[in-house]
Amino acid sequence: MNDTNAAARGATRDVVVVAVLALFASVLFIDAKSVWLDEAVSIEYALGGPRNVLTGIALQDPNMSFYYALLSVWAKLVGPSEMAMRLPSAICAALTAPLVYLLGERFFGRRAGLIAGTLFALNAFIVEFGQTVRGYALLTLLVTAATWLFVHELDRPSRWTRIAYVVTGVLAFHTHYFGALALLAHFVALLIIRGKGALTRETAFVAGGFALLCSPMVLLAAREGGDRTAWIQPPTLASVWETLFQFAGESGILLALLLGSAAYAVLSARRSGETGPVTILVAWCVLPFIVALAVSLVKPLFMPHYLIASVPPLLLLAAGGLTKLRAPVIAAAGAGTAIVFSVLGLVSYYREEGDEAFREAAAWIAPRQQPGDGIIFQPFYISAPYDYYQQRGDPPYPEKVSNDAVSERERVWLVYSYGHIGRRRREFDDVRASLSRSHRLKATQSFQRVEIEYYVK
């Protein structure tokens, strides 16, 4: 009894440690970087209230609907500051770390759980999206929770576990379409582990629940089409490597260590005959990659952050492999090296500039603008992050004008981003040509992926 209580206290302590570590890593410098375009879109949905969220889901983009709904409620409670808007993602990252620990402890033992939970908490890729106003940290939390429920159902089947699994899986899908790939991985793993024994009434209940509760979103997605992902390029070997590289916090040494340790975990499981845990983890980690690559042959959808929920199983396999090593010194050295390079990757991330420096751009324009100034954005939709900072600043700000109305203004600001122009290059060139005919260029300024040109008559 004393040993059982001591083990329970130790596990509780480990859970708290990895949760606090993950929260600290995700909150540290959380508002250091400017809000960028995708974050501004999330904030725009949230600040518009529940009705705006429902309208957006029904008429524009149903993806991330559950995240937008949560963010809308959160925004009403805490306000629209950068830290407030990013905090839900940090909390999701912090809640995922204990689940990673619990899965590691269940599959490979307490040491593996602690290693995996720590590596997750310090993973730069996870922290990046734990500081981003997007649904990827929530997706990772829900997929990891669904996996824990899946494992629990395999061990001790119950109706309530199955219901909780269906609800969690459906919410994962309503957070991001790629959440469905983790559910598919669970089914594939179940087939491999149990064969024909997997096809039961309970499995049919779960599948029917998913089909019923996900079908409205599937219909909305089909109606919306694929225009919102038209910018994604077809995958290449380089993009696959870049995805793995990001999973390891952009550290080649850490990536090699993780892949090597994960491979050793698989080999050790085959030798021992205890293949259930690695089957689940390999399916969870690899199958989303395979499906995303296969679909991308027809419709490119392969993006690193879409596959973020594959990070936990990679870390769990690596932790399992490290604890399988017979030499404790080598195992400790491997775990220590992985943690050190995770920290180095995290420090590098903290030092990086943000994706798009709209906060700095807005701050640069504010003291220089004059009444009657006009402003044009190229492409038009990059105005969203600028609008976020404009609404929080001291008016007046330059008024948005159409391309045809620039000649009527004495002074015009042109704000653009080469990273977003793409197929709109001709429109961008026409705007600059029109400004050059009626105005002269007085000042320019460059920020991270944001360019400013100031024209006067």
ZALO-593187 format. One record per atom (N, C-alpha, C): x, y, z. Coordinates in steps of 0.001 Angstrom, whole numbers, plus 524288, in hexadecimal, padded with zeros to 5 digits. Each point is the difference from the previous one (the first is absolute). Layout:
<sites>
XYZ...
</sites>
This chain:
<sites>
8033E7FB42800007FCC2804BE800008035B804E9800008042C7FFEF8033C8037A8048580039802A7800EA7FAC7801957FBA47FD6880275800877FADE7FC308024C7FC107FB177FE52800557FBFF8020B7FC6D7FF1B805C7800E27FF9E801A0804E57FF3A8058980138804AE803477FE4F804B17FDE4800C8804B5802D47FE748002E800A97FA197FE867FBD97FD2F7FFEC800527FA497FBFB803FD7FE297FB758001C8028D7FBE8803C57FE92801CF80597800FF80295800C880483802058054280131804318019C7FC16803557FC487FE9080416801287FC347FDBC801707FABA7FC077FD147FE417FD81801227FAFD7FD5380553800137FD6D8012C8045D7FD758052380087803FD804617FFB6804617FF3B802A680421803EF7FFE48021D800B47FA70800BD7FBB17FD41801EF8004F7FAA07FC2C802F67FC7E7FB037FEDA800A17FBF28029F7FCDE80024805E2800EB8005F8018E804E4800368059580145804DE802827FDC3804687FD4A80064804F78022D7FE1A7FFCC801047FA247FE507FC237FCF57FFFE800BF7FA4E7FBE1803FC7FE5C7FB9A80041802D47FBFB803E27FEC0801FA805868010680273800CE8047D802218052D80157804588017D7FC418035A7FC477FEB280441801157FC567FDE2801927FAA67FC117FD307FE247FDAA801427FAF07FD5C805538001A7FD4380130804407FD6C805168006880407804648002E804247FF43803028041F803F68005D8027D800FB7FAAE801497FBC47FD3180286800927FAE77FC70802BB7FC137FAE87FF038004B7FC5F802537FC3E7FE688058D8016D8004A80161805067FE94805548019B804A8803B77FFA5804BA7FDEF80086804AF803457FFD780063802D17FABD800688052F8002580060803497FB4A7FB457FF467FC607FB787FEE1802247FB7A7FEB47FCC97FE26804977FCAA800F3804C5801C67FE56804897FCF18049C802D97FD84804657FD5B7FF7B804AA802887FDD47FF8D800E57FA227FD217FCAC7FD4C7FF94800487FA507FAC1802587FE688000E8029C7FB8E7FB45802757FDFD7FBF47FBF77FE5D7FB14801738006B7FBC97FCE97FDC2800AF7FFD87FA1A7FF927FB5B7FDAB800827FF8D7FA4C7FABB7FEA87FD9E7FFDA7FF5D7FAEE7FB107FFC37FD2B7FC427FBE080219801C47FB158006F7FC747FBDE801B37FDFF800F48058B8035B80218803587FE438014A805497FBD08043A7FFD1800CD803E57FCA97FC39804427FF9A7FAAF7FE097FE31800007FC197FC917FB117FDB37FE417FD337FD738049B802F07FD12803357FDAC7FD90804A27FDBF80420803A7802ED8042E800E67FE43804238038A7FB2A802B27FDD57FFEE800B67FAE37FB7B802807FD877FB147FCC0800D8800767FAEC7FF5C7FB8D7FC90801207FE5180092805B0803D27FFD18038B7FECB7FFFC805977FD6B8050E801BD80225804637FE487FE018050B801BF7FAB28013D7FD997FE9B7FD497FBCC7FAE1800DC7FD957FB907FD7F802FE8014A7FCB8803DA7FBF87FD8C803337FE077FAEC7FDAA7FCC27FD35802DA7FE077FAE37FE4F7FD3C800267FAB47FD15804337FF0D7FD38800467FB01803D5800447FB7580429802FA800AB803FA800657FBEA8029E7FABB7FF1A800F17FD1D8043F8025D7FAD07FF8A7FC6C7FC657FCEB7FAF57FFF1801557FC4B7FC9C7FD4F7FF89801737FA407FFEC805187FEDE7FFB3801BB7FA94804D77FE5C7FCFD8047F800A680275804DD7FE777FD78800367FA307FEE77FE337FCD9803BF7FFF87FA577FF4E7FC627FE777FB827FB648025B7FFDB7FC127FE7E7FC2B80134802067FA8480244804AB7FFA980087802867FADF80593800817FE10803E57FF908037D8055B801037FE48803847FB39800BD801A47FF07804D3803CF7FBDA800E77FE887FCF7804E47FDF07FB3F7FF6C7FE647FCFA80499804917FDAE8030E804AB7FFF47FDBD804757FDCD802C88012C80338804EF801A87FD798042380137802618050D7FB3280241802B07FB6A7FE297FEAC7FB33802418022C7FFD27FF8B805F38018D7FB82802217FFD97FF5A805B0803D3803C1802A080491800AC7FDB9803D9803A2802387FDEE805967FFE37FDB1801967FBA87FDDE8054D7FFA67FBB6800E2804097FCC57FC1C800CC7FBC880080803D68023E800C48057A803E67FCD48016C802768009B8051F802A08054B80085802B4801A47FBEB802CF804F78002E7FC3F804978007B7FB6F7FF827FD9D7FC13804258005A7FE35800C2805A07FEFB7FBA8802B77FE768004E805828047C8022A80347804AD7FE277FEFE8049C801C1802E8800DE805DC7FF547FF72801F87FB3C800EA8058E7FEED7FC4580375803167FB2F7FE3A800B17FC4280317803078018780041805BF802A97FBF2801D9801737FFC680584804F8802FE80135803E57FFB97FC798052E802148014B801CB804857FC977FD43801157FBA580195804627FCBB803797FE627FB7B80161803D67FC9B8028D7FEC67FB0C805EC800B97FFD1802A38007B8046E805A5800E37FFCB802C97FB4C7FD99804D6800E47FE3A802FF7FBC17FD98800A07FB68803C78017080129804D5800CE7FBC8803C27FAE17FD22801167FBCB802EA8009B7FAF47FD948011A7FE4B7FC6C7FB98800B9801A47FB237FE5A7FCE27FB8A803647FB1F7FF47804EF800508019D803867FB897FF527FFE27FC378049A7FE06801C38045E8002C7FCC6804B97FD0A7FAD27FF7F7FB797FFB97FD5C7FD6A7FAE87FF7B803747FBDC7FD7380314801887FC22803877FC417FD808042B7FE30803D0802058039380332803E67FE8E803ED7FDB57FC30803F47FB28800EF8018A7FD677FC7C803B37FF407FA997FD8B7FE947FFD77FB057FF657FAF87FD55805277FCFC7FFE48044A802BA7FEEA805207FD6980002801487FDE7805687FEC38032180404801127FE5B805667FCB17FB4F801907FB347FFA77FE147FC997FB978014B8017A7FB157FCF380273800B57FB84801917FB757FCDA804A17FD2B80265803AD802E68024F804BF7FDA5802287FED17FBA9803F47FC5A800B4803B57FEC27FBAE803977FDCE7FB3A7FD407FCF1800CB7FBD97FDEB7FB8E7FD158045E7FD037FD49803DA802ED7FDF3804907FD747FDB0802D17FCCC804288009980242804A2802767FD1E8044B7FCFB7FAFF8013A7FAD88006B8006F7FCD37FB7E801798004B7FBAA7FBE58001C8017B7FB0A8008B7FC177FBE9805667FD7580036804048032A800E1805407FDDD8006E800807FC58804A07FDBB8017F8045E8002D7FCC3804B57FCFE7FAEF7FF2B7FB96800567FD4E7FCD27FB557FEEC802D77FC457FC4E802978020C7FC0A8026D7FCB47FC048056B7FDF08018E80332803758024E805897FEB0800BA801FF800B6805937FCD18022080385801BE800CF8054F8009D805C68015B800C1800F7805068001280560801FA80461803467FDA1804AF7FDBF7FF838045E8030C7FDD77FED5801C77FA7A7FDC87FC877FCDF7FEA3801667FA9E7FBDF804527FFEA7FC267FF908037B7FC0380412800448024D8054880153803A380007803BF80268804F6801968035E802447FBA4802DA7FCA37FD4380335801D97FB9F7FC8C802347FBB17FBF07FD137FE827FC8A801BB7FBCC7FD2D80510801717FE0C8004B804DB7FD44804BE801B48038F804B880004804E47FF37801AC803C3804518001E8016B801C17FA7A800FF7FC397FC8B8014C8015C7FA947FB79802D67FD607FB3C7FE618013D7FB6C802B57FDCD7FFBF8059780209800B8800B2805137FF97805348025B80406803BB7FDC4804977FDFA7FE89804488034C7FE25800828000C7FA137FC6A7FD817FD43800517FFB57FA4F7FEB68054F7FD8C8039B802167FCF27FF52805417FDD27FB48800537FC5D7FEF57FBE07FD077FB8D7FFF37FC6E7FAE5800358030D7FFB77FD0E8043A7FB5C8000F803547FF618055980299804478022B802047FFC38051A8029D7FE6C804437FC20801F77FFAB7FB3E7FE87803E67FC0A7FA1A800407FF5F7FD817FB887FF8C7FA51800017FF527FD198002F8052D802F27FF8B804527FDD480144805167FFFD805DB800FA80265802EF7FC6D80008805B48004A7FD768026D7FB307FCA67FD0E7FD787FD97801C37FB1E7FA107FFCD8007C7FD6C803FE7FE1E7FA448003B800477FDB27FCD17FB81801087FAF4800357FDD27FC447FC4F7FEAA7FAFD802F77FD487FC707FD7C7FDF17FB7B802B7803987FB4E80058804F4800877FE8B803627FB687FFA1801757FDC48055A800A780347803EF8010F7FDFA805407FB2F7FD36802237FB62802137FEF87FB2D7FD668019A7FF607FAD17FD22801437FFE07FAFA7FFD07FB227FCFF803867FBDB80277804C5801928016B803B27FC53802617FDF07FDF3805307FDA58036F803197FDBF7FE60805017FB9F7FC0B7FF2E7FC758012D7FC717FB7B7FC957FF31801977FABC7FDB2803AA800067FC52801CD7FB107FDB3802C87FCB380416803398027C80345802C07FD1B8041C7FC207FDDE804067FC1D803268015A7FBFB7FE2F803A07FCEB7FB777FDA57FEBD8005E7FAF27FD2D7FBBE7FD6B803467FB027FFF98051A800937FF478036B7FB6B8000F800217FD8B8056B800398033C8040B7FFEA7FDEB805567FAED7FD07800FF7FB9C802277FE267FAF77FD5A800A57FFD57FAEA7FCDC802538001A7FB62800417FB567FCBD802FB7FBA2802CF804688015B80241803237FC2B802EB7FD057FE14804C47FD5D80397802B07FCED7FE878049E7FBA07FC427FE807FD96800F07FB827FBCD7FC927FE29802187FA957FEB4804B07FFBF7FDDD802557FAE77FEDD800FE7FCF680504801A1802BE804228012E7FD6D804FF7FB197FE9C8030E7FC8A803DF800807FB4B7FF448033A7FB50802577FD177FDAA7FCF97FC907FBA5802047FCD47FB63801C0803657FDB0804637FE797FB40801CE802A17FD10803AA7FC657FB0580050800DE7FCB8803697FCBB801A4805B38008F8013780197804CF8015880581800D4805338016E7FD83803A47FC5B7FFF1804F4800FC7FD567FF1B800B37FA297FCB67FCBB7FDC77FEE08006C7FA5F7FD438051E7FEC37FC5F8018F803537FD53805027FF1E803E2804818004B803527FFE380406803EF804248008A803B3800097FB58801577FB5E7FE0E8037B7FF9F7FB717FD71802647FB2C7FB0D7FEC77FF207FD3F8022A7FB797FFB3805EF800617FE8B80201804947FF87805AB800AD80544802AA7FF22804247FDE1802468052F8025C7FF6E801D27FFCE7FA587FF297FB8F7FD6E8018E7FF877FA877FD04803B47FC7A7FAF48008B800F27FCD1803997FCDE801D5805A1800C48012980176804DA801ED80549800FE8054A800E77FD69803417FBE47FFDD80502800787FD427FF19801197FA2F7FC4F7FD3B7FDA57FEC8800DF7FA7C7FDBA8056A7FF1F7FCCD801DB803B57FDBD805367FF7E80401804498013E804717FE7E8021E8043C803C0800CA80366800637FB28800F57FB8C7FD7E802E17FFF17FB0A7FECE7FAE47FD357FF5D800537FAD47FEB77FB557FCFE803EA7FB96800DE804F780157800DC803F97FBFA800977FF5B7FCDB8050E7FC90801C58036E7FECD7FCE7804997FDD37FAAA7FE877FD757FFAC7FB707FDCF7FB027FE3A804487FC037FEEF804A7801CB7FEAB8043A7FC567FEBF801C07FCFE804D37FFE08027A804868015D7FD3E804D47FBF37FBD1801377FB0D801337FF167FBDD7FC23800E5800A07FB667FC4380170801227FB2A801127FBD77FC388049C7FCAD801CF80400802978022B8048B7FD23802067FE6C7FC52804697FC72801B8803567FE237FCA28043D7FD557FB1F7FDCA7FCD7800C47FC047FD327FB8E7FDB9803CD7FC2A7FD6E803DC802157FD37803EB7FC9F7FD8A802FD7FCF3804288018E802AB80437802C87FD5A8043B7FC9A7FBBA8026E7FAF78011F800AA7FC657FC208022F7FFA57FB337FC877FFC7800D07FAE17FFCD7FBA07FC5B804F67FCB48004B80486802B380065804F47FD22800438005C7FCE38050F7FE4A8024F804478007B7FD6F8051C7FC1D7FB8D8009F7FB21800C97FE3F7FBE07FC298011B7FDF47FD257FB308019C801A97FB657FE2C7FD587FB537FA1D800537FF697FD947FB9D7FEAD7FA497FFEF7FF507FD208011D80511802B57FF228046A7FD8A8011D8050C7FEF2805BA800E78022A803537FCA67FF11805A5800827FA98801877FE177FD9A7FCB57FCBF7FAF4801537FDA67FB977FE33803937FED28033C803CF7FC0B7FEC0803ED7FBA9804167FFF77FBF07FF0E8031B7FBC5803D7800918020B8050F8024F803C07FF84803978023B804B080270802D9803557FBEE802E07FD607FC8F802B0802DE7FBD67FC118029F7FC5F7FBD17FD3F7FED07FBE58023D7FCAB7FD74804B68029F7FF3C7FFAE8052C7FDCF80467802EC8037B804D47FF86805117FF25800B3803B78045A7FFA680012802447FA7B800497FC977FC0D80024801D47FA957FB01802EF7FE967FB837FDED801D47FB0B8029E7FEF27FFAE805508029C8021380062804BF8000F8050B802B280339804087FD1E804907FE5B7FE2780345803907FCF57FD3F801BB7FB077FDC97FC4A7FD2C7FD69801407FB0D7FB7F803D2800CA7FCE47FF10804147FB7480352801098019E805888017E803D1800718038B801658051B8021E803C8803127FC91802AA7FD5E7FC70803B5802BA7FC937FDAD8014F7FAAC7FBA87FD797FE957FDDA800B97FABE7FE81805A67FEC37FDC280310803B77FED8805777FEA2804DB8030F7FE678045C7FF29802C6804CE802B37FEAE8021C7FE2E7FAB97FF767FAF67FEEE801CA7FDEC7FAFA7FCF18027F7FB8C7FAE480094800AA7FCBB802687FBF680178805BC7FF31800EB802CF8045180198805727FF908054E8007F7FD468038D7FC82801518052B8001F7FD9A7FFAD7FEDC7FA277FCA27FC4E7FE8C7FF5C7FEAE7FA7A7FDB0804957FCFB7FC67802BB802727FD9D8048B7FD6E803D8804757FF648036880095803FB803CD804467FFE28041F7FF247FBD7801537FB167FED6803ED7FEE27FC0D8057B800AE8021B803DD800377FC8880577800248019D802D38050A7FED07FD15804407FF1680286804EB7FE9C80394801FF8044C7FEAC7FEFF804DA803168021580456805397FD41800A6800AF7FBAC7FD66805067FD3F80038802CD8000F7FABE7FE34803547FC748025F800267FAC7805A8801DD80020801858029C8042F8054E802148006C803FA7FBD3801797FE437FB70801D78038E7FBEB801BD8029E7FD6F7FB53805297FF6D80044802F67FDAB7FBC6800217FA0E80091800957FD2F7FBAA8007D7FA4A80052804AC7FE75803597FF937FBC2802F68044A7FE6E8036D804B27FDF77FCF580481800A38023B804E07FE007FDD8802FA7FD3A8045E804307FD537FE9D8033E7FDA1804058021080424803BC8012F804A27FDE2801ED8043F803497FBDD801C8803E47FB158004F7FE567FBDE801C88038E7FED57FBDF8042D8007E7FB007FE927FF527FBDC803EC8045C800578040D804CF800B27FE218046A8008F803957FF4D804D5803777FE2E804497FDB47FF35804D3802FC7FBF17FF34804457FBFC7FCEE7FEE17FC0D7FEDF803FA802627FD1680498803047FBE77FEEC802A07FD1C80426803D880378802F0802AD8035A7FD0B803CE803A18024C7FD4C803A9803DA7FB60801E57FE977FD13803628038D7FE097FCFD804BD7FE7D7FB257FF3A7FE507FCC78046A8043C7FFAB80433804EF800347FE52804687FFA6803A1802228055C8016D7FCC5804117FF87801C38053A8017980458802027FC8E800057FE3B7FB04803EE801957FC2A805877FE9C801BD800887FB7B8025E805157FDF180197800E37FAC17FD59803D67FFC67FC87801317FB227FD58801D97FBC5803BB803168018A803E2801F37FC34803D17FB7C7FDB4803227FC6F8035B801C07FB857FE15803007FC907FC887FCA37FF3B801747FB147FCC67FCD47FC888025D7FA8E7FF56805257FFC87FF258029B7FAEF7FF6D7FF637FCBC804F68007B8027A8047D7FF757FD44804F87FA767FDF8800B97FC208033D7FEB57FA8D7FE66800927FEAD7FB797FC5F80193800717FB057FEC67FBDF7FC40802DA7FAEE80160804F28007E80188802F27FB5B8017C7FDAC7FD4C804BE7FE9380302803F27FDAB7FDCA804BA7FAAF7FD9F7FEDA7FCEB802A37FCAA7FADC7FDE97FE8E800987FACE7FD21803C67FFB37FC74800EE7FB207FD258019A7FBA6803C18033080156803E9801A77FC10803CF7FB5C7FE17803477FC67803898012D7FB487FE6F802DD7FCDA7FC0A7FCDE7FF8C800DA7FADF7FD187FC617FCAA802BF7FAB67FFCC805257FFF77FF4C802F47FB1B7FFC47FFA77FD088052780069802D1804557FFA37FD7B805217FAA57FD8F800D07FBF1802AC7FE387FAB77FDE4800907FF537FB0C7FCC9802447FFE67FB5D7FF977FB567FCB6802DA7FB6880278804728011680269802F27FBC88028B7FD107FDCE804B07FD9280380803017FD477FE4A804C07FA8B7FDED7FEF27FDE6801447FB6F7FAB47FE5E7FEB97FBCE8039A80218801848041B802D87FC3C803C7802207FF678048B7FC267FD297FEFD7FBD77FFB2803C67FBB07FB5B803B1800547FC6B7FF21803A97FB4C803448004980126805CA8007F80313801A4803EB80112805948009D8029A802837FB3F804057FD707FDD2802B18026D7FB8E7FC837FFF67FB2C7FC847FC2B7FF917FC51800047FB9C7FC93804DA800307FDFE80131804987FCB8804B08009F8031B804E57FECD804B78005E8021F80324804B97FF52801E8800B57FA62801AF7FBB87FD90801CB800657FA8F7FB84801877FC6C7FB647FDA9800CE7FB74801727FCCF7FE9C805BB800C87FFF9801BD804DA7FEBE8057880149803F8803BA7FD9B804EA7FE837FFF68041D803737FE10800697FFF07FA0E7FFCA7FB4C7FDAB801537FF5F7FA787FB4F800797FC5E7FB877FDD2801997FB8F7FFE07FC677FE45805747FE297FFB8803FD8037C7FE9E805387FE07803BD801F37FBC48050A7FEC68007D803C3801727FBF37FE997FD627FADE7FF0E7FAE4800347FEF57FD0A7FB407FB0E801F17FD507FBDB800BC803047FB0D801CA7FDC0800908057B7FDC08029780388802F4800B7805587FE1F80321800187FAEB804097FCC67FFAB803197FFBC7FB367FCDD7FDBD7FB827FCEF7FBF08011C7FCDE7FD917FBE17FBE4803C77FDE97FD43802A7803837FC0B803CC7FE5880279804757FCFB804BC8017780191802A58046E7FD88801A47FEE57FA6B7FFE77FB167FE59800FB7FECD7FA817FBA78022C7FC937FB568007E8025A7FB7A802287FD357FEFB805A08019A7FFED800EF805227FEF3805288022A803FC8011580442803EC803597FF0E80416800F5803EF7FDC2801E88052D801407FD198042F7FE368015C80548804467FF0C80403804B07FED37FE428042F7FE798038C8029D804DA8023F7FEF780101805128026080461802C5801BF7FE288055D80489801C7801E9801F07FE2C805147FC21800BA804747FD9B804AB8005C7FC90800F4804777FAE77FCF07FFA57FE667FE637FB467FB6D7FC9C7FF9C801067FAB58029B804F67FE7180035801857FADF802038023080050805877FF0780443802AC8025A800DF805287FE7B7FBCB803EC7FB757FD9B7FF607FE507FBF7803B6803337FB047FF8B803917FFBA7FC2F8038C7FB8E7FF93804ED800B18033F800AE8047E802718049F800DA803477FFDF7FCA0804F17FBAE7FFC7802F3800027FCC6804C4801967FA517FF1C7FDDE7FD3C7FC0A801A67FA8A7FF62805C07FF657FEA280231803AE7FD08805947FFCF7FED48032E80068805037FE908039E8036A802CE800AD804EC7FF307FB52803937FB5C7FDBA7FFF77FEED7FB718033B803347FB467FE2F800527FF3A7FAE5803257FBB97FDF2805C4800CA80155801D7804DB7FF748057680123801418011D7FF05805C57FC73801BB8035F800B27FF20805A27FFF07FA2D8013D7FC867FD207FD6B7FFCC7FA64800CB805037FD557FE4B80218801BA7FB8C804E47FDC97FE218048180110803AF80045804B4802218043880156803A07FFCB7FCA6804ED7FB587FF04801F67FF947FCED804D7800C07FA2A7FF037FFE77FE687FB0A800F87FA827FEBE805D37FEC47FFAF80342804007FFBF8059F7FF1F7FFAE801E97FD38804EB803537FC237FF54801BF7FCDF8046E803E8802EB8036D802FE8038A7FDB5803E9802E7803087FD82804F58022D7FF2580056805237FD788049F80245802EA8050E7FED88052B7FFB67FFB880314804BC7FEF87FECC8021B7FA927FFBC7FC7C7FC257FED0801AD7FAA47FA74802267FFB27FC557FD65802AE7FA98801D3800087FF9B8057480260802AF800D1804657FFEC805238029580291804207FC8B804537FE867FD6C802AA803B17FC8F7FC88801727FB5C7FD3C7FC1E7FDDC7FC7D801147FBA27FB8D803908018B7FDA17FEF5804867FBB680350801DF801F880582801228048B8005D8028080235805268012B8013D8030F7FB1C802357FD4C7FC11801358029A7FB057FB0C801F27FD617FBE67FCCC800077FB0B801917FD9E7FDCA804D4802B08004B80021805287FDF68047E802EC8033D804DB7FEEB8052E7FF6C7FFD98036A804807FEFB7FED7802607FAA67FF957FCB17FBFF7FF04802167FAC47FA69802017FF6F7FC687FDF5803117FAB78023A800128001F8058A80233802EE800B68043580083805338025A8029C803C47FC2F8041E7FE2F7FD52802B08035F7FC317FC4B801907FB987FCD77FC527FE2F7FC29801487FBF47FBF6803DA801EC7FE847FF7F804EB7FC2A803898024E8023C8057E80085804E480060801B68028E805168006F80065802907FAA6801527FCEA7FBFF80046802137FAAE7FABA802137FE397FBCD7FD2D8014B7FAC5801D07FE957FEC48052A802AD8012F800768050B7FEE9804E0802CE802C8804A17FD828049A7FF0B7FDDC803268043E7FDBF7FE568017F7FA7A7FD0D7FCA57FD7D7FE5D801157FAA07FC16804837FFC47FFFE802A07FB7B7FBE6803D77FF0A7FAE67FD327FEF17FBB4802CD800957FAEC7FDB87FEDB7FF447FF297FA317FBBB7FD6B7FEA17FEF47FEEB7FA797FF4A805017FCDD7FCF9803A0802157FEDE804E67FD477FFB480464804068031C804117FF348008F80416803FD7FC05804637FF367FAF97FEBD800707FBFE804047FF467FFB9803B9804AE801477FE2880494800158038180488804008044E7FF2A804A27FE877FE2D8041A803D77FF077FE87803A07FB787FD6D7FDD07FC047FE5A8032D7FB8F7FC0080419801A47FC227FE558031C7FC09803AB801D78026E8043380372803BD7FE728034F80292803C4803748034C803DA7FCEB802287FE5D7FB9A8033D8037B7FCD07FCA1803F77FD0F7FB6C7FE4C7FE2A7FC918037E7FD127FD63803F9803957FE6B7FE5A804B27FCC18033F803708020D8058A800CA804E9800E08016D801BD80561800F5801098031F7FAFD800057FD617FB8C801438029B7FB117FB368013E7FCBA7FB9E7FD81801377FB54800E77FCDA7FDB38055E8011F7FCF3802007FC497FD7B80514800817FA3C7FF727FE9D7FCB48039F801EE7FA797FFC37FEA27FF427FFFD7FA197FC957FCA57FE2B7FEED7FFAB7FA6F803427FC057FD1A803BD7FD90802AD8032A7FBFB7FD777FC987FB4B7FE8B801907FD797FBBA7FD817FB207FE7C803E07FB82800757FE027FB3F800608036A7FB6F8006E7FDD27FB9B7FCAA803877FD477FD4A7FE9D7FB8E7FCB2803267FB47801CB7FD787FB7980039802A77FB25801698002A7FC6C7FB40804767FDA57FF338009F7FC467FBC18026C7FAF1802087FD3F7FBAC7FF787FA877FF947FE747FC7480261804337FB24800C27FEB67FC65802DC803627FF607FD6D8055B800447FAC6800277FEB67FD3F804D98043C80072804358049C801F27FEAA804008008F804167FEDC804A7803867FBA8802AA7FF017FE838044E803797FE367FE098055A7FE9C7FAEF8006C7FDC97FDF9804E28038E800E0804B6805067FE867FFE68034C8010180499800F7805CA800F08004A8030E7FBC58009F805A2800AD7FB3080245802A27FB5C7FE357FE5E7FB26801E0802637FFE67FECC805D9802147FB7A801758001A7FE8D80587803068040D8032C8047B8019D7FE0F8031A803E2802D67FDB4805797FF6F7FD9A8011E7FB927FD89805197FF487FB8D800C5803DF7FCD97FC01800C17FB898006A80393801B7800A1805A7804C07FE4D8013C801EC8006F8055680349804E7800CE800E38030C7FBDB80346804A2800677FCD5804F3800898029E8045B7FF7D7FD6A80516800577FEA6801EF7FA8E7FAFE800BA7FEBE7FE88802077FADE801A7805B37FF8580003802577FB597FE6B7FD737FB21804757FCFF7FD677FE887FC2A7FCEC803AE7FD107FCD27FEB28010B7FA4A803A27FED77FC767FEB9800B27FA787FB217FCE87FE817FCD28024E7FCB57FB337FD747FE478011E7FC6D7FB647FDBB7FB5680011800B47FC6D7FB9F7FD718024E7FB22802C37FFAF7FBB07FDEF801FB7FB108008B7FBC17FBE17FCBA800457FC0A8004B7FC3F7FBB88045F801887FC46801757FC697FCBF8042C8010E7FC457FE998046A7FC417FAF6800917FEE47FE4A804057FC4A7FFCC8056D80270800518004F805327FF538050A8029B8052380264801DD804687FDB57FE9B804F6801FA8020D80143805777FE037FE448013F7FB4580148805227FDC17FD4D8046E802EB7FBEA7FEBB8030D7FD2280408802CD802898017480536803F97FD168019580285800E08050B80537802C57FF52801138038F8039F8050D802AE7FFE7804647FC47801A27FED97FC9B803A4803F57FC68802177FDA17FA8B8005D8030A7FC277FE637FE1E7FA9C7FFED804477FC5D8021A7FE5F7FC87803778037E7FBF1801FF7FEC67FAE77FD34804097FD737FE0C7FF6E7FAD57FDA2802AE7FC03803877FCF57FC51802078020A7FBE3803707FF4C7FAD07FD268043F7FD167FF7B7FFA47FB177FD1E803B07FBEC802407FF1C7FB2C7FE49803467FBA0801AC801167FC957FB48804E97FF847FE96801687FCBE7FB8B7FE537FA53800D67FFF57FE68804EC7FE937FA9B801287FA5F7FEB47FEBC7FCA5803F77FF567FA7B7FF0F7FEF07FE52801A97FA888036E802877FD217FE5E8020C7FAE97FEF67FB9F7FC24803C37FC877FF4B7FF3A7FB5A7FCC67FD5C801177FAD27FB417FDB47FF5D7FD2D800807FB087FD94805647FF47800708035D803F57FDDD8054D7FF978042E803EA7FE51804287FE197FDAB80463803607FE997FE5F804527FC477FCC07FEC47FC237FE6B803FE7FC357FCF28045F802B67FC7A7FE91803837FD08803F5802E0803A28037780335803D67FD9980283803C5802F88031B8031D803BE7FC97801D57FE287FB8580303803567FC727FCB18048B7FDF87FAF57FEF27FEFF7FC83804297FE1D7FF518043C804257FF907FE77804F77FF64803CE80435804D78036F8006F804757FDAD7FFE2804D88030A8006C800B2803987FB517FE887FE197FB6280070803417FB4D7FC518049F800527FB427FF16801E57FC328043B8008E801E680415803E38022F7FE488045980219803A4803E080499803197FDCC803407FD897FD0680497802A67FDCC7FE81804317FC167FB897FF407FD5D7FE4E803E67FC307FDE2804E6802A47FD6D7FF66804807FD798048480276802E48020C804CF803AD7FD0D80203802C480176804C5805D27FEE67FF6B802EF801FB803B3805947FEA6800378010E7FD0980511803967FC697FFAF801657FCD3804848035080334803C27FE1A8009C804D1802C180342803D1803127FCCC803FB7FDFA7FB8080197802AB7FCEA804097FEA77FA427FF63803A67FCBB8019F7FF1C7FA5480017801F07FDD18052E7FDD37FB9B8017C801B87FD61804C07FEDD7FA2A7FF95803AF7FCD0801A97FF5D7FA567FFCC7FFEE7FDBE805807FC697FC59800D37FFC07FCF9804CD7FFCD7FA3E7FE737FF9E7FC90803CF7FFBC7FA6E7FEDF7FB3A7FEBE7FCB6800D87FEDE7FAEE7FBEE7FE897FC3E7FBD08042D7FF4F80132804D18014E7FC668045F7FF39803188048C7FDBC7FE248022F7FBB280292804707FD6C7FC4B804AF7FFF8802288049E800B27FCE0804D58000080261803D37FC297FCA28026C7FCCA80197804437FC8D7FC4C80496800E88022A804B5800867FCEA804B28012080068803A57FB577FB7A8013E7FDB47FFD0803447FB527FD5D805398013680202804207FDA07FD9680539800717FF968026B7FA967FC528039A7FF5C7FF70802AF7FAFB80425804437FF69
</sites>
